Amino acid sequence: MTMAVDIRLKRVYEEAEAADGTRVLVDRLWPRGLKKENLLGLIRSGPVTLLYAAKDEAQNNAVAPRRHLLTLLAEDG
């Protein structure tokens, strides 16, 4: 059975919505104080929105962690 994974990207300045689920600030390469295993657990339990401050939606601090997390989740099956 395939698990639906919902990792969204959003500017930190945008309004919070109920559909955002858990909101995690990515101000560097990885969210501070959050272990990879803990973040994967949050993603498995519901939607997660990675927040970034950059104006560029295509290139920001949240793009690489999202790609990495999706790869890890795909490997886990």
C-alpha positions in Angstrom: 0.0 0.0 0.0 1.4 3.4 -1.0 1.2 6.1 1.6 0.2 9.6 0.4 2.9 12.1 1.3 2.1 15.8 1.6 5.1 18.1 1.9 4.2 21.6 0.9 6.4 24.7 0.5 5.2 28.1 1.5 6.7 31.5 2.2 6.7 32.2 5.9 4.9 35.5 5.2 1.8 33.8 3.8 -1.2 33.2 6.0 -1.4 29.9 7.8 -4.2 27.6 6.7 -5.6 24.5 8.3 -4.5 22.4 5.3 -0.8 23.3 6.1 -0.7 20.7 8.8 2.6 21.0 10.8 4.5 24.1 9.8 8.4 23.8 10.0 10.7 26.8 9.4 13.7 26.0 7.2 16.1 29.0 7.7 19.2 27.1 6.7 19.9 23.8 5.0 17.9 21.9 7.6 15.3 22.9 10.2 17.1 23.7 13.5 16.6 21.3 16.4 14.7 18.7 14.4 16.2 15.3 13.7 15.6 13.7 10.3 13.8 10.8 12.0 11.5 13.1 13.9 10.6 15.1 10.7 10.0 11.9 8.8 7.6 10.8 11.6 5.7 14.1 11.3 5.4 13.7 7.5 4.1 10.1 7.9 1.4 11.3 10.4 0.0 14.1 8.2 0.7 17.1 6.0 3.8 19.2 6.7 4.6 22.6 5.3 8.2 23.7 5.0 8.4 27.5 5.5 11.0 29.7 3.8 11.7 33.4 3.7 13.1 33.8 0.2 11.1 35.5 -2.6 12.0 32.9 -5.1 9.6 29.9 -5.1 11.8 27.7 -7.2 15.1 28.3 -5.4 14.9 28.6 -1.6 16.0 26.9 1.6 13.1 24.5 1.7 13.5 22.9 -1.8 16.5 20.7 -1.1 15.2 19.3 2.2 11.8 18.5 0.6 13.5 16.7 -2.2 15.7 14.8 0.2 12.8 13.8 2.4 10.8 12.6 -0.6 13.7 10.4 -1.6 14.0 8.9 1.9 10.3 8.2 2.0 10.4 6.6 -1.4 13.2 4.3 -0.3 11.3 3.3 2.8 8.4 2.2 0.6 
